[in-house]
Amino acid sequence: MPSKYFLAVLVLMGIYAAFFAKYSIERTYALYETRGNYGVDTEIFYQSFLSTIEGGGFFYNDHEYTRFGATSHFGVHNSPILLLILPIFALFPYIETLLIIQTLAVALSILTFFKFSRSILDEKSAFIVSIIYMINPMLHGINRFEFHAVSLALPLIFIFAYFYEKGILKLTIASALLVLAVREDSFLILLSLMILRALRGESRFDLMEKLIFASSVLWPAFSIFFVIPHFAPKYPHLSNYTLGVPHPYLSLMLIVALFLSFGLIPLLKLRYVLPGIPLLLELILSKRFQYVIFWNHYCYMIVSYFAIATVYTLKEQKSKKILVYALILAFLTFLVSSPAVHEGLPLVFDVRIPPELLLLY
């Protein structure tokens, strides 16, 4: 019989899914009322799916063709994971379908994170840390900011972490390939988790780890030099980066919010923070300020990595009180900075916020 904690996680998943499905849909409608579109990225994916099922071109959309010369979304991001949800969209070809799929993926990540945490911690601790993950403002930002393929990575990353922890070769490799299929940069989370394993003294660089490493190295090269150039003149995102920190204040706020959202637990084991630095650098070295605003979708790898690092850090702590303090701090961070509080609650409960507020984001 399922435990009370497992059942409680299922209930929380259901509440999360119901709230964020309505939130994301209502926000999309509000964007149309204020801007005359459903959100640029949502419309990119909507047209990409629609053109594929209607014979208008393989994931073709006008925006990326005009901006990048890409004849397919695959000329901007290599995301074969989208093919898995294409049949669902073909049955229900609506913008709302994409938003609901995204919400269900994020909600499912709560369960897969609990399952992973339970393999490391006792069930009560796994439940509490899953709540900390569920109320993370960065997770809500992923769900909030239109539809993106990266949302599909979240449950897959925790599935990979679970099988990687268990050392189950075939399932670890299969889940690693699914994570890679989300986007060309998703190899970074796999490498970060490999480094984390090494820092924990459990890396053996056996066949499993050699296969993960090889696929993680080959995937971005295959994507950037073969797949993307087939659909576009060049990879469009390298020019986004600089050797400096273009937005230092926003970057600092991102880092502070990240650690506060996990109750500062990752800071108890600083060496476990190190593998997350490349994931942070991908964001803070970008010239685009959107990368360091956590009400957007770009934080999908840092929120999943530091959730996993939090679990391993907790495993090495003797005092259980740390987790209670962390939950309180995470909840206060949620109240102060989550879009679910400041934007979601008004939208879900039909309290219309001023259009000017939406325009800020």
Steps between C-alpha positions, in 0.01 A plus 500: 500500500638846413631695796334816628793706372469358149126568500565852630741562212232386254252744655753784483569412136131523424468837673810628323379379159151647541629838619777541243293373208245772567772755581696443179186499285357813661834676468513410132151643448605815690802538274272489197278768653795731573744422217293348225690168508510192720870543579772484237646166608162333542401613152834371364431152634131510410572584138788249491273216612215618279713528187637149561160330526348706218786455254628857521857397572682303768463717813496812284400833652507853363678663794815289495510505120490880501742545789753221440429374148403167655266281296417301814513547875775237483714770339486689830492219758546129448206362699393158371304453826231710328426206272369306799225751568416560133232223497328659801498838328369338182198379698452833680658773282461791739731736685340381823620147424862611510452692824331203668771260382762733644318524833458123521872452430597742776246342739636154417848622593377540859426128511822395328698725734327341799585156362864600458513663845345192657787288363743718700309623807234369734145547372408793723812694401439416135147635533614828660773561244247429225282777641802731493545410133129543422485856640822609328440832317731392217289194438196726481683727256552204266130422515401867469695621202317363197561153355856369462647158438731537802208443737491141377853449631411536868343158570755335272797648689376353828426166335857500372633592847300215653627231265851648510495471879376141473760415235250345259688518169229475233248724675769757587613524137142509371407784736824683418412489131154637574655789696733574208204493262352805672753749363858530383618652830345237728826302496622743765272359770624146432864607527425696817340193659800290399732748669276501807526122517880525476510758783296261711768238446272260315619545143651188345504612136365160407312414179192694613693818569705468182179477296347801680816703447531404133138581421526829692802605297370385164149640535580876490750446219246301299232762568704812426700375203254266328135534601464875547698602186269274299211733582672837551808691378677463837450431869337823617581502872879518527491874439292537818804452722786711626795451736356754742181509707269732305235519772680478836212615720249261345758221510559558869127498566471172311772335709360632830148385410632160392663421834219651706244294310675184624527631854877558463556124531734478195739739674557242773703298252681749280676241289159379383433853375797485262338277231212748483728790407507421122119496507499843665760633258280408206251751639709780650742531206216561257448848359125445523362610834215251466744219580548621857136576579362196677141567397608359164578145388878515478561368853390145423845347553605698808176432686522126430873477575479684832195297599710187456801656674271595790401136545860378508593779740215406733617140497823608669337719765439358846240748622145465368417854614695638203228381266227673703691829496560456128129447437414820687760701309390348168138585577588861580694518172195360322276768651737780408607400151276239340296603194234261627437738789537835330348417163342157520260550789335808344466327163372168628240656727379749239648808663629684196833669549589823317621438144809707576619233743498233231690730267784512753565133447 
